[in-house]
């Protein structure tokens, strides 16, 4: 994979591009290919944990942009779970361990659940084909709600995750609105469309002469709570 990204970056630079836009899982590969031109990214994981930048405040290299991960949102998401499902005591958490920064999100969720007097079981996957078997294990363990930490891989399998859970009357909660539109009970997290507008802002700043190292990486500022009322009715949940 590293060789493919290096080749792609080299081909772009041969075309005399002034800047490279990187999105999602391509971001680490593009940055580590060490392009000679600036990189602006839209990244769902933690760019510091992924060693893409030195820190959010001081990126320190040729790359900057927007991260859609915000650990601080996880306790509030758990709070919404407890509000919507006050009797739920067994919460499952589905995580992709290759999504940089999710261990910090898991820790935040564990603290929030413990404070609420509930039980959290984490189901980690290392590859996308492991997602569906992990959901089956969680359901067989008797979870009452499944919280899915959002990433591109989880979005890809969101419809199947939700179908499996709803077949057993177990609601799904996540962070991006696409999950709610696919049938999750609710989502709380960044508005991705607004975040992409900020990527455009970074692009114009860099093309205007600003150095990426001087532009702090931005975390979500536009948040949204999305509730699927059809799913709530299907599960007999009164919100």
C-alpha atoms as one frame of an Amber mdcrd trajectory, in Angstrom:
protein
   0.000   0.000   0.000   2.832   2.411   0.828   4.373   1.838  -2.591   1.059
   2.500  -4.327   0.603   5.796  -2.503   4.191   6.803  -3.240   3.620   6.083
  -6.915   0.348   8.009  -6.965   1.925  11.018  -5.240   4.863  10.975  -7.642
   2.501  10.902 -10.621   0.584  13.877  -9.223   3.747  15.869  -8.663   4.866
  15.204 -12.224   1.722  17.049 -13.286   2.913  20.106 -11.334  -0.031  20.145
  -8.909   0.103  22.908  -6.305  -1.609  20.925  -3.539  -2.870  17.419  -2.804
  -6.258  16.761  -1.199  -6.392  13.542   0.819  -9.521  11.950   2.206 -10.219
   9.168   4.698  -7.981   6.112   4.774  -5.794   7.534   1.974  -4.552  10.322
   4.245  -1.751   8.470   6.100  -0.427   6.942   2.890  -0.361  10.263   1.078
   1.353  12.132   3.930   3.912   9.374   4.524   4.815   9.434   0.836   6.398
  12.810   1.728   5.159  14.914  -1.194   6.970  18.133  -1.999   3.664  20.034
  -2.185   1.265  20.754   0.718  -1.467  18.291   1.713  -4.950  19.222   2.985
  -6.892  16.328   4.468 -10.359  15.310   5.585  -9.699  12.515   8.064 -12.089
  10.595  10.293  -9.390   9.279  12.625  -6.941  11.017  14.979  -4.091  12.519
  12.901  -1.839  12.794  15.949  -2.193   9.120  16.910  -1.778   8.257  13.223
   1.455  10.306  13.165   0.223  12.499  10.346   0.817  15.701  12.329   2.817
  16.496  15.463  -0.170  18.027  17.250  -3.537  19.521  16.366  -2.413  23.019
  17.347   0.952  22.766  15.599   0.883  20.296  12.700   4.585  20.845  12.119
   4.819  19.569   8.551   3.343  19.953   5.096  -0.121  18.633   6.002  -3.147
  20.066   7.775  -6.921  19.923   7.495  -9.940  18.594   9.334 -10.401  15.575
  11.589 -13.914  14.321  12.230 -12.869  12.511  15.404 -13.610  14.209  18.688
 -13.174  12.059  21.781 -15.135  14.588  23.828 -18.347  13.707  21.967 -18.409
  10.108  23.177 -19.694  10.747  26.734 -22.509  12.893  25.326 -23.393  10.106
  22.872 -23.557   7.648  25.762 -25.744  10.181  27.590 -28.168  10.150  24.665
 -28.178   6.334  24.806 -29.052   6.395  28.491 -31.763   9.017  27.902 -33.388
   7.115  25.030 -32.942   3.701  26.671 -32.961   4.282  30.446 -33.444   0.582
  31.232 -30.495  -0.606  29.124 -27.689  -2.021  31.253 -25.672  -4.040  28.728
 -24.117  -1.845  26.052 -21.985  -3.195  23.210 -19.330  -1.057  21.508 -18.121
  -1.960  18.002 -14.659  -0.666  17.102 -12.175  -0.898  14.241  -8.770  -1.041
  15.930  -7.043   0.121  12.733  -8.885   3.447  12.960  -6.331   5.607  14.772
  -7.566   7.103  18.028 -10.414   4.706  18.765  -8.761   3.413  21.938  -9.177
   6.916  23.357 -12.832   6.893  22.295 -13.309   3.495  23.927 -11.819   4.773
  27.191 -14.160   7.790  27.151 -17.162   5.506  26.569 -16.100   3.149  29.361
 -15.858   6.015  31.841 -19.273   7.373  30.837 -20.942   3.963  31.064 -19.418
   3.190  34.458 -20.659   6.501  35.832 -24.150   5.548  34.639 -23.996   2.206
  36.418 -24.149   0.190  33.199 -21.865  -2.415  31.608 -19.856  -1.879  28.420
 -18.429  -4.717  26.330 -16.053  -3.779  23.508 -15.981  -5.779  20.277 -12.837
  -4.945  18.306 -12.324  -5.900  14.668  -9.091  -5.821  12.701 -10.585  -6.174
   9.207 -13.923  -5.355   7.618 -15.004  -9.000   7.092 -14.853  -9.403  10.894
 -17.623  -6.848  11.458 -20.643  -9.079  10.918 -19.323 -11.972  13.073 -18.522
  -9.429  15.822 -22.106  -8.157  15.704 -23.398 -11.722  16.015 -21.188 -12.265
  19.086 -22.455  -9.054  20.648 -26.079 -10.025  20.075 -25.488 -13.540  21.411
 -23.956 -11.954  24.525 -27.275 -10.253  25.179 -26.418  -6.604  24.552 -29.379
  -4.214  24.727 -27.918  -1.530  22.462 -24.959  -1.446  20.053 -22.841   1.695
  19.807 -20.786   1.801  16.611 -17.718   4.043  16.530 -17.959   5.722  13.118
 -15.421   5.203  10.343 -15.571   4.647   6.599 -15.387   0.882   7.091 -18.297
   0.878   9.515 -20.339   3.021   7.138 -19.711   0.486   4.398 -21.286  -2.224
   6.564 -23.830  -0.004   8.320 -26.910  -1.423   6.588 -25.944  -4.988   7.454
 -25.023  -4.093  11.051 -28.382  -2.403  11.523 -30.301  -5.228   9.824 -28.701
  -7.804  12.138 -29.488  -5.757  15.236 -33.049  -4.810  14.347 -33.812  -8.468
  13.630 -33.192  -9.004  17.353 -34.880  -5.762  18.438 -31.560  -4.189  19.440
 -31.133  -0.482  18.581 -27.956   0.892  17.006 -26.379   4.243  17.903 -23.455
   5.905  16.130 -21.825   9.224  15.295 -22.591  10.061  11.652 -26.060  10.809
  10.278 -25.682   8.227   7.487 -26.175   5.531  10.154 -29.499   7.060  11.202
 -30.604   7.265   7.591 -29.691   3.573   7.241 -31.908   2.662  10.217 -29.927
   3.357  13.386 -32.025   4.690  16.259 -29.959   7.847  16.608 -26.632   9.449
  15.852 -24.743  12.288  17.492 -21.612  13.760  15.993 -20.143  16.063  13.364
 -22.043  17.305  10.350 -19.732  15.912   7.666 -21.016  18.269   4.980 -20.082
  21.301   7.065 -16.707  19.708   7.772 -15.973  19.352   4.066 -16.674  23.059
   3.622 -13.868  23.677   6.091 -11.582  21.521   3.954 -12.297  23.921   1.090
 -11.377  26.822   3.387  -8.036  25.189   4.240  -7.402  24.564   0.554  -7.895
  28.205  -0.330  -5.710  29.344   2.567  -2.836  27.090   1.498  -3.184  27.987
  -2.173  -3.098  31.613  -1.040   0.330  31.099   0.498  -0.349  29.956   4.095
   1.912  27.214   5.403   0.153  24.027   6.620   2.397  24.007   9.701   0.819
  27.328  10.744  -2.797  26.153  10.342  -4.072  24.115  13.320  -6.003  20.962
  12.491  -9.680  21.623  13.055 -12.046  19.360  15.005 -15.832  19.292  14.540
 -17.633  22.519  15.389 -20.982  21.819  13.682 -22.684  18.937  15.505 -26.017
  17.248  14.917 -28.369  14.860  16.700 -30.341  12.746  14.221 -33.190  10.454
  15.318 -34.844   7.840  13.116 -38.471   7.980  14.269 -39.444   5.019  12.064
 -36.870   2.813  13.818 -38.003   4.110  17.216 -41.577   3.138  16.397 -40.455
  -0.255  15.096 -38.683  -0.943  18.389 -41.497   0.458  20.514 -39.318   3.261
  21.872 -41.089   6.488  22.829 -38.777   9.456  22.304
